[in-house]
Structure formats: C-alpha cells, structure tokens
Amino acid sequence: MYVVIMAGGSGTRFWPRSRRRLPKQFLNIVGERPLLRAAVDNAVGSSGDRSCVLVVAGTSHQPLVEQCLPDVPRANLLYEPVGRNTAPAIGFACVEIARREPHAVAAVLPSDHVIGDPVALRAALAAAAAAAADGAIVTIGIQPTRPETGYGYIARGDQIAVHGGQPIYRVSSFVEKPKREVAERYLAAGNYFWNAGMFVFRVDVMLAAIRAHMPELARGLDQLAALGGGDDAALARLYPQLPAQSIDFGVMERVDNVAMVPANFGWSDVGSWAALPEVAALDSNRNVVAGDTVLVDCAECVVDARGGRLVALVGCRDLVVVDTEDAVLVVPRERSQEVRQVLAELERNGRTNLL
C-alpha cells in the first residue's frame, strides 16, 4: 500500500507560530517532531519502508519538506505550483502511483493531525486497504466522544464485510458541520462518526471516479500523466488550470461504492490553539506550556513562549498566549478560532511580512 501525505495546508489558526513560509505541518506543535514527520512515522512505523510514502506539498515549501523527510525518496515528493484543494492534489498523487502500479492501493492522510495510537491507525488502514482492494473507496470514521460542531460527520450504513476482525460498513451519507443540537443527536444515535479526511482506495478506482464526476479534472490529470514527470515548466503551466475543489464534494459525496472503517486511535485535527489540551501534556492546573514561562494562579491556559523571552501570567483562566520573535497573540481559548480575523486585518493593512 502506498501512503500519500497531504502537506499543502497553511495552518492559519496557529498564527503567530504558523506562517506562510512555515505552516503548521512543519512545526512541533505537539511533542518534539514536526507534525509532517510524525504523520509519516505514524502511517508506516518509525522504521517502516519510506519508498511507499508520497508527499504532496507546495513548491515554496520544498526545502522544508526535504529537511523534514530526508528518508523519503526525492522522486516521491510531489510539489504543487499552486494549491488547488484536495481533489487535484489527490489526483496528482494517483497519476504518479498509477505510473508505477496502475492498480495499487493508496491511503491518503493529512499531514497536520495528531494520532495517539499509531498501531491502531495502521490496523485501521490495513482493514481499509483490504476493502479497497475489492474496489471500494474507503474512509476512516472516528468514534465521536463529544457533540463536536467543528467536524463533518459520516453516517454509517449496513455492515458489508469484515477484514482482520474489523467490520466494514457502507456509508449512508456525509454530513456537513452540524449545529450543537444536531451534533448531540448524532452522538446519541451512535451511528455517526467524525470525518477525519482519511481515504483508502485503488488508484484506478479513484481515477475512474474522478473521470465520472469531475471530467474537467480528469482531462487535466490526463495531461499531467502525458508529461511523464520531470517537466516542471509544463506542470507550472497546467496545474493552475485544474479545478479547485475538495475530494469530499467532487467525489466522495457522489459515488456509491463508499465504505467506512470505524476507528478510535486518539485522533485530533488540532484545529486551533484551544485544542492543545486534548493532545499535549498538562501541568497540575491543566495548563499547556512550552518555552520559558512562569504561571501563578493560572488554570486551563495554553502558553507557548518560544519567542526567546520569559512570559509570565498571573491569575489567568482559559487564555491562549503565544509569543514569537515578532508577534504576540493573546486570546480567550473559546475564541482562538478567530485568529483568522487578525490575519485578515494584517492583510488589509499590507503587513504581509507577518503572515
């Protein structure tokens, strides 16, 4: 099985540590490894074969990818001249894999999520690969632990197979991010799972689905396939013409051969600073701290003080404080998603050096 790591995200919600030149997936947000490095290790094991790993990233981040993943073959590092959402990125990887093995199974995984139990992840991927070999397009559904409104959901249908003791289910439907009361109903129903953006399929099956439901993208991928690789100028000319669309909307919500493997491997998308207490070590007052800090009578705060100076807090609750060399962020944890508004304001004021 090939493993495709999607590393083209911008990580704007982790500003000011995450920037355009150094987005979230290249940072050690949790633990000592960059998230991209951890994603590869989680998928294939710390000593697993890297020749089956492909990474899709932006051209501007090529030095970061190669520094982060020196053990992944350079031929497996695919660079998008511009970001065009997940459907073109996945199609790009499928074209490259099909050139090597036309009927190979591939797993597509995000580069910036946290996995608590990598062994359980690999077990779920193995079950999904078995189902994918039979022609299904498989998604991984995460058992929900709370009525989360920030994730899309997958409605589980009838069981259709068992692989390695792992039941495989038909997907009844994909559901967009719900309101609170709807998310509570999903949690109570027991047959709704979080959509983690993980997919497993045979590359010929995915390319056929793209041809059936995204013909414009299919034509563009045919042109990329005709290049045979190595023609950067032609890639730079063709890639911006591909339709910018997500694989969820373009393919997954339209095909009828979608299956799901339910899983629980300590998954978090670490979508903002507020999510760190779910996945990082906590002190005795449930604070998450990094760098040079002093906290007095503080609880449930996230403090990242890796900007080169001491950061001290007194009497604070539920606060996010991030200090870098050129910017400081202070925001209530419950409003940490709104950091995007800061970036929009900086953009409007022409302060792009801070983005």
N, C-alpha and C positions, 0 to 999 in steps of 0.2 A: 504493500500500500504506500502510495505517495502521500506526503503531508504538505499542504500548502498553507503557509502562514501569511495572513493579510496584514501588512505593516504600513499601510498608507494613511493612517489616521493622523489628525492634527492635535488631538488631546487638549482642546482649548479650555476645558473645565479644570485643568490642573495648572493654569496660569497662576503665579508667575514662574514656576519651575518649568513648565512645559511651554516651549516657544516654537515658532515655525521652523527654526533651524535645529531644534532639539525637542521633538514632540514626546509625548508621554511614553510611548513604547520603548524609547531608548534610555529611560530613566529608571533608577532603582527606587520606585515609589514604595514598594513593599520588599523588605529584605535587601540583600546585598547585590543581587543580579538585576540587570535591566529586564524589563518585562518581556522584551523580544527574546532575549537569551533564555529566560525561564520558559517561554512558550515552546521553544524548540525542545528543551530538555524534558518538559512535561509530556510532550507528544511522543517522543521516541526513546526516552530514558537518557540518563546522563552519559551513558556510554554506548548509546544506540547508533545505528548507521545513519550518517548525515547525507549520504548520497541520494536518499529518497526524499529529502526535505527541499522544498522550493519556497522562496520568499518573494512576495510581490510588494514593492515599495516605490516611493517616488524617486526620480532621478536625482533630485537635490540632496537626498539622504544616503546616496551610495557610499560615501566614506564611513558614515555611522553604521550602516548595515555590515560592511566588511570588517570594521573594527569589532563589532559586537559578535559576529559569527565567523571567525576565521576558519572554523572547521567545516563549514558548508561550502561545497564546490562553487566556484565563481559562476559556472555555467547555470547553476540553479538559482541565481539571484536575478530576478526579473524586475526591470525598472520602468515605471510608467512615466512618460514625458509630462503628463498632466493627470490629475486624479479625475476619474470618470465614474465613480461609485463602484459598488461591488460586482455588478454583473459583468462589465468589461474586464475587471481585474481577474475574476474567476475564469472568464473565457480565455483570457491571455494565458493563464496557467494551464488550462485544459489543452490549448493548442500546443504548448511546449511538451506536455506529458504525452499527448497523442502522437507527437513526432517520434517519441521513444517507444511507447507501448500503447497502441490505439485503444485497447480495452482495459487499461489499468484502472484500478480503484484509487480514488483520491479522497482525502479528508481535508476540508477547508476549516481553518481555525483562526480566530482573532489573535493578534499579537499583544494585546494590552489588557487581557483579563488575568485574574488570579485563580489558580487551581490549588485547593487544599490537599487533595488526594490524587496525585498523578497516576498511581497504579489503577485506581478506579476509572480515571479518564481513559487510560489505554484499554481497559477491559470494555468500556462502552464503545470505543472506536472499533475494537475488534468485532463486536457483535454487529455494529452498523456496517462494517466492511463486508461481513458475510451476507447481509441482506442486500447490500448494494451490488454484490457480485451477481445476484439473481435479477438485477435490473431495476431495483427500487432507488429512488433518491431519498436519502435518509437524513433526518435532522435529529439532533440531540435535544431532548426536553429535560429541563432541570426541575426537580421536585420543588415546588414553592414552599417557603417557610413563613411567609407573611403576605398580606394583601398588597403587593407592590404595584404601584401605578406607573413606575418608570420603565417597565419592560413590556414587550409584546408577549402574547401567550399562544400556546399551541393546544388545541382541543384534541384529546386522544379519542380515537375511534376503536374499532374492534381489533382484537389480537389477531395477527396474521401469521406469526412464525415464532420460533424460539431458536436462538443461536447461543451455544455455550451456556445454557441455563438462563439467558437473558431474553425476556419476552420482547417481541417487536410488534408495534401497533400501527394500524392505519391512522393517518392524520385526518381528522374530521374537518378542521379549519384552522386558519391562522387568524389571530385576533390582535388588533392594534392596542396600544397602551390604553388601559381602561380607566374609568373614574373609580374613586375609592369604593363606592358601594358595589360596583360591578366586580372589582378585584376581590372583595370579601366573598361574593357569591362564588367566584371561581375557586377560591381557596377551600370553601366549604364543600363544593361539589366533588373535589378530589380527582377530576379528570382533566384538569388544565395544568399546563406546565409552562415554565418560563422559556422563552425563545432566546437561546444563547448565541445564535448566529453561527452554529457549527453544522456543517453539512458533509455527508459522505456519499459518493456516487461513482459509477464508472464514467470515465471522461467521455466515452462515445455516447452514453445516455444523456449526459448533461449537454453536450454539444447538439444532440438531436432536439432536446427540449428548447434550447436557445433558438435553433433554426425554426421550430414550430411556433414559438411565441414571441421571439424577438428577431424577426428576419433581418432588420437593419443591422443589428449587432452581428448576426451570423455572416452577413456579407463582409463586414469589416474584419471579422476573425478569419474568413477565408483569405483575405488579402494579407493579413499578418502571417498566416500559415504559408502562403506562397513566398514570403520573404526568406523562409528557411533559417531565420535567426542571424544575428550579427550585423544587420543593416540598420544602424542607429538612426541615420538620416531619414530613411523611409519610415521607420517606426515613429519618429518625431512628426512626420507629416501625416501619417494615417491615424494615430491614436487619438488625437483631439477630435476627430470626426466621429468616433464611436459614441452612441447614445449614452448619456449619463443616467443610469437607472440602477436601482438596487436589485440584487438577485431575488430578494423576497417578493417584490412586486412583479418583476419581469418574468420569473419562472416559478418559484415555489408556490405562489398562490394560484397558479393557473394549471399546473399539471395534476394528473390524477393518480400518479404512482408514487406518492409521497408517504414515507413511513417514518416512525419515530421510535427512538430508543430512550426510555426514561432513565434518568441517572441522578446521582447525588454524590458529587465529588468535591464538595466545598467550593463551588463556583461563585465568583463575583466579577462583575464587569468593572468594578472600581470606577464608577462613573463620575465621581467628584471627590473632593477632599472629605466630604462628610461620610463617605463610605469606608474610610480607612479603619475605623474601629471594628468593622466586621472582619478584617483580614490581618491587621497588624497587632503586634504585642501592645498590651495596655499596662499602665502603671496601676498602683493601688487605688487611684481615683478615676480610673477608666480614661485617662488621657493617653493620646498617642503623641510621642515626642521624638524628634530627630534633631541632631546638632547640639549646639551649646545653649541650653535652656535652664531657667530657674522658674519653677511654678510654685506659688504659695497660695494655698486655699483655692485651688482650681480643680474643676471636675469636668470630665467629658469634653475636653478640648483637644483639638488637633493643632500641634505646633511643629512646624518644620523650620528649623533655624540653621540652615546650611549656607547662609549668605556670608559667613565669615565673622560674625559678631554675636555677642550674647543677646538673647531675647528673654526678657523676664515678664511674667504675668502674675497679677495679684487679684484674688477674688473673682476670677472669671468662670463662667459656666457656658458650655456649649458654644465655644468660639473656635474659629479657624484663624490661625495666624501663620503666614508664610513669609519668610524673609529671604531675599536673594540679593545679589550684589547691586542691582539697580532698581528693585521694586519691592514693596511690602504690601501684602494683602491681609486685611482684617475683615472678617465677615461672620455673622452668626451661622452656625453649622446648617441650620434648616434653610438658609438662603444661599448656600455655597454654589448651587447650580447657576445663580445669577452672575457669576464671574464673567460670563459671556457678555454681559452688558458693559463691563469695564473694557473689554477688548473692542466692542463696537465704538465706545467713546474715544478710545485711543486711535482707532482707525479714522474716525471723523475728524479728529484733531491733527491728523498727519503724523502721529507719533509711532510710525510703523517699526522703528528700531526696538520698541518694547514688546512687539507682538511675537 
